[in-house]
Amino acid sequence: VQLQASGGGLVQAGGSLKLSCVPSERRLSINTMAWYRQAPGKQRELVAGISSGGSTNYADSVKGRFTISRDNAKNTVYLQMNNLKPEDTAVYYCNVRAYDGIFLDTYWGQGTQVTVSS
């Protein structure tokens, strides 16, 4: 299973981007979906997550600016990023946890670069 992430790019501070991520296997029984990011020299961190029931959680640094959503019919997760700041610059990775029988597997996307200029 591969996760295809898209939507990254270069934007000025205050601008917006929308990331999307879709798995190659459409018949996955997906549990949680999330976005992580990793800036140069820093550890990968959770940006936002969304459960199968639609409950969401966010890193404090993005609350009020980013919105995670999912389309269960398309098995797609989105991250709407508004009022971007230079410190949001990072490679963004989508993460999906899906059931394979009774086991919960974790899948990662290839990453999409987001660069915010000041």
Backbone as CSV, one residue per row, in Angstrom:
resi,resn,N_x,N_y,N_z,CA_x,CA_y,CA_z,C_x,C_y,C_z
1,VAL,0.850,-1.190,0.000,0.000,0.000,0.000,0.884,1.237,0.000
2,GLN,0.619,2.133,-0.915,1.350,3.400,-0.962,0.384,4.537,-0.694
3,LEU,0.885,5.558,-0.021,0.098,6.761,0.223,0.635,7.868,-0.661
4,GLN,-0.226,8.450,-1.444,0.182,9.517,-2.363,-0.237,10.856,-1.792
5,ALA,0.752,11.642,-1.373,0.475,12.969,-0.817,0.749,14.023,-1.871
6,SER,-0.029,15.080,-1.844,0.158,16.174,-2.795,-0.321,17.478,-2.167
7,GLY,0.029,18.586,-2.829,-0.458,19.881,-2.389,0.582,20.784,-1.768
8,GLY,1.783,20.261,-1.554,2.820,21.101,-0.982,3.315,22.135,-1.983
9,GLY,4.156,23.039,-1.496,4.701,24.054,-2.372,5.305,25.199,-1.596
10,LEU,5.573,26.275,-2.320,6.159,27.490,-1.742,5.067,28.549,-1.628
11,VAL,4.963,29.137,-0.455,3.938,30.149,-0.222,4.497,31.223,0.696
12,GLN,3.996,32.414,0.577,4.420,33.493,1.465,3.717,33.383,2.813
13,ALA,4.339,33.935,3.818,3.728,33.953,5.151,2.339,34.588,5.067
14,GLY,1.403,33.951,5.752,0.018,34.415,5.706,-0.816,33.712,4.653
15,GLY,-0.160,32.981,3.790,-0.858,32.280,2.724,-1.442,30.951,3.169
16,SER,-2.010,30.220,2.211,-2.686,28.955,2.492,-2.253,27.867,1.516
17,LEU,-2.307,26.657,1.978,-2.107,25.469,1.158,-3.053,24.393,1.647
18,LYS,-3.390,23.469,0.745,-4.203,22.326,1.148,-3.507,21.052,0.690
19,LEU,-3.196,20.200,1.647,-2.572,18.923,1.362,-3.647,17.849,1.262
20,SER,-3.379,16.862,0.442,-4.258,15.707,0.367,-3.416,14.438,0.301
21,CYS,-4.019,13.353,0.723,-3.311,12.074,0.751,-4.313,10.961,0.505
22,VAL,-3.996,10.092,-0.434,-4.886,8.983,-0.761,-4.069,7.705,-0.897
23,PRO,-4.549,6.599,-0.343,-3.821,5.339,-0.471,-4.069,4.685,-1.817
24,SER,-3.098,3.890,-2.257,-3.232,3.205,-3.534,-4.266,2.090,-3.459
25,GLU,-4.469,1.541,-2.266,-5.444,0.478,-2.057,-6.726,1.105,-1.519
26,ARG,-7.758,1.141,-2.346,-8.993,1.819,-1.954,-9.843,0.998,-0.986
27,ARG,-9.538,-0.290,-0.849,-10.375,-1.125,0.001,-9.818,-1.257,1.413
28,LEU,-8.900,-0.362,1.778,-8.379,-0.389,3.134,-9.469,-0.101,4.151
29,SER,-9.399,-0.810,5.271,-10.295,-0.538,6.389,-9.557,0.415,7.316
30,ILE,-9.716,1.712,7.039,-8.904,2.722,7.706,-9.460,3.082,9.070
31,ASN,-8.566,3.191,10.022,-8.926,3.623,11.363,-8.599,5.106,11.497
32,THR,-7.397,5.433,11.854,-7.032,6.840,12.008,-6.213,7.332,10.818
33,MET,-6.277,8.624,10.598,-5.486,9.284,9.569,-4.842,10.509,10.222
34,ALA,-3.656,10.848,9.777,-2.952,11.950,10.434,-1.934,12.569,9.497
35,TRP,-1.493,13.761,9.888,-0.389,14.438,9.217,0.703,14.703,10.240
36,TYR,1.930,14.400,9.842,3.116,14.700,10.624,3.984,15.630,9.792
37,ARG,4.941,16.251,10.454,5.913,17.053,9.706,7.284,16.936,10.345
38,GLN,8.285,17.167,9.515,9.658,17.124,9.993,10.443,18.252,9.352
39,ALA,10.905,19.158,10.195,11.743,20.262,9.737,13.206,19.838,9.810
40,PRO,14.081,20.472,9.055,15.514,20.113,9.076,16.078,20.172,10.485
41,GLY,16.740,19.111,10.884,17.362,19.060,12.194,16.418,18.812,13.347
42,LYS,15.156,18.560,13.043,14.176,18.337,14.114,13.528,16.969,13.959
43,GLN,12.911,16.518,15.047,12.221,15.246,14.999,10.868,15.401,14.312
44,ARG,10.397,14.289,13.779,9.065,14.294,13.188,8.038,14.505,14.298
45,GLU,7.060,15.366,14.019,6.045,15.672,15.023,4.650,15.549,14.433
46,LEU,3.705,15.207,15.296,2.313,15.130,14.889,1.767,16.537,14.697
47,VAL,1.134,16.761,13.558,0.496,18.039,13.278,-0.991,17.962,13.593
48,ALA,-1.654,16.936,13.066,-3.089,16.778,13.280,-3.478,15.336,13.002
49,GLY,-4.508,14.885,13.707,-5.010,13.543,13.499,-6.530,13.549,13.500
50,ILE,-7.106,12.528,12.862,-8.550,12.415,12.814,-8.925,10.943,12.906
51,SER,-9.891,10.656,13.768,-10.306,9.271,13.982,-11.338,8.854,12.934
52,SER,-11.695,7.594,12.966,-12.713,7.097,12.038,-14.061,7.763,12.286
53,GLY,-14.286,8.209,13.505,-15.538,8.885,13.838,-15.521,10.380,13.630
54,GLY,-14.359,10.889,13.221,-14.258,12.311,12.929,-13.690,13.168,14.043
55,SER,-13.312,12.571,15.161,-12.676,13.349,16.224,-11.294,13.784,15.786
56,THR,-10.950,15.010,16.120,-9.678,15.566,15.665,-8.805,16.011,16.839
57,ASN,-7.524,16.049,16.589,-6.596,16.616,17.559,-5.495,17.338,16.796
58,TYR,-4.956,18.379,17.404,-3.976,19.230,16.740,-2.810,19.553,17.664
59,ALA,-1.664,19.781,17.054,-0.542,20.332,17.804,-0.908,21.754,18.211
60,ASP,-0.452,22.171,19.370,-0.777,23.511,19.848,-0.349,24.589,18.857
61,SER,0.749,24.348,18.169,1.312,25.355,17.272,0.450,25.616,16.041
62,VAL,-0.477,24.712,15.738,-1.293,24.882,14.528,-2.773,25.072,14.821
63,LYS,-3.161,24.988,16.081,-4.570,25.144,16.434,-5.090,26.497,15.964
64,GLY,-6.266,26.464,15.354,-6.872,27.697,14.858,-6.418,28.081,13.461
65,ARG,-5.381,27.409,12.965,-4.876,27.733,11.625,-5.024,26.561,10.655
66,PHE,-4.861,25.350,11.163,-4.929,24.161,10.316,-6.220,23.392,10.612
67,THR,-6.747,22.731,9.574,-7.930,21.898,9.730,-7.712,20.578,9.009
68,ILE,-7.867,19.488,9.749,-7.764,18.166,9.144,-9.169,17.652,8.876
69,SER,-9.331,16.971,7.754,-10.622,16.388,7.416,-10.390,15.123,6.618
70,ARG,-11.428,14.322,6.477,-11.304,13.097,5.709,-12.577,12.837,4.932
71,ASP,-12.400,12.194,3.799,-13.513,11.747,2.970,-13.466,10.226,2.997
72,ASN,-14.327,9.628,3.785,-14.269,8.178,3.951,-14.614,7.436,2.668
73,ALA,-15.442,8.013,1.846,-15.804,7.363,0.584,-14.606,7.270,-0.348
74,LYS,-13.706,8.236,-0.219,-12.519,8.257,-1.076,-11.262,7.821,-0.326
75,ASN,-11.415,7.503,0.966,-10.242,7.140,1.787,-9.160,8.208,1.714
76,THR,-9.578,9.458,1.671,-8.645,10.564,1.501,-8.634,11.445,2.744
77,VAL,-7.454,11.898,3.115,-7.313,12.828,4.229,-6.751,14.137,3.695
78,TYR,-7.238,15.224,4.259,-6.831,16.561,3.824,-6.274,17.347,5.009
79,LEU,-5.431,18.315,4.690,-4.968,19.258,5.708,-5.022,20.650,5.098
80,GLN,-5.991,21.425,5.540,-6.101,22.814,5.107,-5.239,23.656,6.038
81,MET,-4.290,24.364,5.462,-3.351,25.153,6.250,-3.522,26.622,5.890
82,ASN,-3.957,27.407,6.849,-4.163,28.840,6.658,-3.197,29.634,7.528
83,ASN,-3.020,30.893,7.161,-2.143,31.780,7.914,-0.795,31.105,8.190
84,LEU,-0.198,30.592,7.144,1.062,29.873,7.287,2.175,30.786,7.772
85,LYS,3.074,30.201,8.556,4.200,30.934,9.118,5.504,30.264,8.668
86,PRO,6.594,31.004,8.661,7.877,30.397,8.264,8.221,29.155,9.082
87,GLU,7.824,29.126,10.344,8.121,27.957,11.177,7.291,26.730,10.808
88,ASP,6.346,26.877,9.895,5.604,25.721,9.384,6.372,25.004,8.269
89,THR,7.472,25.582,7.844,8.284,24.969,6.795,8.787,23.612,7.234
90,ALA,8.480,22.588,6.442,8.853,21.211,6.785,8.413,20.291,5.651
91,VAL,8.841,19.045,5.753,8.272,18.004,4.909,7.080,17.419,5.668
92,TYR,5.952,17.382,5.022,4.725,16.894,5.640,4.440,15.470,5.158
93,TYR,4.160,14.596,6.118,3.915,13.193,5.832,2.507,12.806,6.271
94,CYS,1.803,12.098,5.405,0.528,11.553,5.852,0.758,10.171,6.464
95,ASN,-0.111,9.852,7.363,-0.010,8.605,8.131,-1.397,7.993,8.205
96,VAL,-1.470,6.718,7.910,-2.746,6.011,7.947,-2.571,4.724,8.734
97,ARG,-3.501,4.472,9.623,-3.517,3.198,10.330,-4.772,2.451,9.863
98,ALA,-4.560,1.230,9.383,-5.659,0.481,8.788,-5.627,-0.964,9.267
99,TYR,-6.809,-1.565,9.319,-6.920,-2.941,9.770,-6.604,-3.914,8.641
100,ASP,-5.805,-4.902,8.995,-5.570,-6.058,8.133,-5.998,-7.254,8.962
101,GLY,-7.267,-7.630,8.828,-7.828,-8.619,9.741,-7.988,-7.979,11.106
102,ILE,-7.367,-8.580,12.110,-7.461,-8.025,13.460,-6.260,-7.158,13.790
103,PHE,-5.315,-7.102,12.866,-4.102,-6.334,13.111,-4.216,-4.931,12.539
104,LEU,-3.588,-3.995,13.215,-3.600,-2.600,12.796,-2.228,-2.273,12.210
105,ASP,-2.206,-1.996,10.914,-0.959,-1.653,10.231,-0.822,-0.149,10.096
106,THR,0.421,0.316,9.999,0.700,1.754,9.841,1.373,1.999,8.503
107,TYR,0.886,2.989,7.792,1.436,3.340,6.484,1.832,4.816,6.487
108,TRP,2.914,5.110,5.770,3.414,6.481,5.641,3.462,6.903,4.178
109,GLY,3.129,8.164,3.928,3.297,8.722,2.607,4.742,9.106,2.369
110,GLN,5.039,9.528,1.152,6.422,9.826,0.779,6.859,11.215,1.217
111,GLY,5.939,12.023,1.664,6.280,13.368,2.112,6.090,14.394,1.007
112,THR,5.622,15.554,1.413,5.477,16.676,0.478,6.045,17.927,1.157
113,GLN,6.862,18.657,0.426,7.557,19.810,1.003,6.642,21.027,1.065
114,VAL,6.623,21.647,2.220,5.933,22.927,2.394,6.981,23.951,2.822
115,THR,7.095,25.020,2.060,8.058,26.073,2.365,7.312,27.401,2.470
116,VAL,7.478,28.061,3.600,6.812,29.338,3.836,7.875,30.419,3.941
117,SER,7.804,31.369,3.044,8.786,32.456,3.042,8.267,33.639,3.851
118,SER,9.201,34.351,4.452,8.806,35.496,5.293,8.717,36.779,4.486
